Amino acid sequence: MERFHSALLRDRARDAVEEMDLPGCDPGQLERTYAQFALVNRAIAGWHGIYRTRVRPRLSADSPTSLLDIGCGGGDVSVLLARWAARDGLRLEVTAIDPDPRAILFARGRHAAENVTFRQSSAAELIEKGDLYDVVVSNHVLHHLEGLAAFLAESAALSRSTVVHNDIRRSPAAYALFFVSSWVFTGSYIRRDGLTSIRRSYTAAELAAAAPDGWTVARHAPFRNLLLLDSADGGPRTGPDPRG
């Protein structure tokens, strides 16, 4: 079995398709998938550690910090970040965007969190409006992309200081553990698409090689890559203009 997983995961399955991304996927299963994301992300996405080390040091109790969550899906990560900040007595205003109207409809109906605004939008649309945020994040977006350059240029253009993209790190161990543990997520796309996501994801070395200059990759537990961009002085970014 170990040899099978190693062979299966040797290369990125960049052409594999996640069922929940299909326009005609079952709406009931999709809604249950968004609902179950909250459990999966809290258990294994590692966001509390990211909040402590990458987000909280940039927050203040005196003045608000703006954070943009790109590709927010069901909205659970956005809400967690806002709640952790409020618990710590820090002021954080979260804007959560997703181009998929199904995701935003679910998020608005599911979450009524203070200081979180859900918007159906792409990052490019926010750039056209001239929007800027102190911190930009994403969760499990990178492995969905055909190419990284445009997305990373957009997220950099929207950030005054810090960008944190959190994604799965492909490995046989990650695949095997999710294969064994995900059987409990019934009636949704979590199990099938989760295994596909692992196959589509990057190793740390692959992500570092694919990212433009100025970005760094950090390993994060469990089985996560963080792709990071930090400009402490909030100065101008370098790299391609996402608007062409």
C-alpha positions, 0 to 999 in steps of 0.5 A, spaced: 500 500 500 505 504 501 508 503 494 502 504 491 501 511 494 508 513 493 507 511 486 500 515 485 503 521 489 510 522 485 507 527 480 502 532 481 495 530 478 494 537 475 488 535 471 484 531 476 478 534 477 474 536 484 467 534 483 464 540 488 468 545 482 463 542 477 457 547 475 452 541 475 454 538 482 449 536 486 447 542 491 445 538 497 452 534 497 455 541 496 452 544 502 454 538 506 461 539 503 461 546 505 458 545 512 463 539 513 469 544 511 468 547 518 470 541 521 475 539 517 479 546 517 478 546 524 481 539 525 487 539 520 488 546 516 492 549 522 489 555 522 490 557 529 497 556 529 497 561 523 493 566 527 498 566 532 504 566 529 502 570 522 496 574 523 496 576 531 502 579 531 500 584 526 493 586 530 492 592 535 487 593 540 487 600 538 486 601 531 482 596 526 486 591 521 483 589 515 484 582 512 482 579 506 480 571 505 480 570 498 476 564 495 473 563 502 468 557 500 463 556 506 466 562 510 469 558 516 476 560 516 474 567 516 469 567 522 475 563 526 480 568 525 475 574 527 473 570 533 480 569 535 482 576 534 475 578 538 477 573 544 484 576 544 481 583 545 484 585 538 480 589 532 480 585 526 475 586 520 475 581 515 472 581 508 471 574 505 470 573 497 469 567 493 467 568 485 462 562 486 455 564 488 453 558 491 459 559 496 457 566 498 450 564 499 452 558 504 456 563 508 451 568 508 446 563 511 451 560 515 455 565 519 452 571 522 459 573 525 461 580 527 466 584 523 466 579 517 463 581 510 462 576 505 462 578 498 461 575 491 467 577 487 474 575 484 481 578 487 481 582 480 475 585 481 477 588 488 484 590 484 479 594 479 476 598 485 483 600 488 481 596 494 487 594 499 488 590 505 493 589 511 493 582 511 491 577 505 490 570 506 487 564 502 486 556 504 486 551 500 486 555 493 493 554 490 492 547 488 486 549 484 490 553 480 492 552 473 498 557 474 500 561 480 503 567 477 497 571 476 493 569 483 500 571 487 500 577 483 493 579 485 494 577 492 500 581 493 497 587 489 491 587 494 496 587 500 499 592 504 504 588 508 502 580 509 500 575 504 499 568 507 497 562 502 495 556 506 495 549 502 496 542 502 503 539 502 502 532 498 505 526 501 504 519 501 502 519 509 497 525 508 494 521 503 494 515 507 491 518 513 486 522 510 484 516 506 483 512 513 480 518 517 475 521 512 470 515 511 466 519 517 464 525 512 458 522 508 453 525 504 458 530 501 464 531 497 469 531 502 472 524 502 473 524 494 475 531 493 479 531 499 483 525 496 483 529 489 486 535 493 492 531 496 494 529 489 493 536 486 497 539 491 504 541 491 510 538 495 514 544 498 520 544 493 515 544 487 511 550 490 518 554 492 520 552 484 513 555 482 513 561 486 516 568 483 521 571 486 520 574 493 515 569 496 517 564 501 515 557 503 514 554 510 512 547 512 506 547 517 503 542 521 499 538 519 501 536 512 501 544 510 505 549 505 505 556 507 506 561 501 508 567 504 510 574 502 511 580 507 513 587 506 513 590 513 514 597 511 508 596 506 512 599 500 510 597 493 510 590 490 515 588 485 512 583 480 507 582 474 501 587 474 495 582 475 491 587 470 496 586 465 
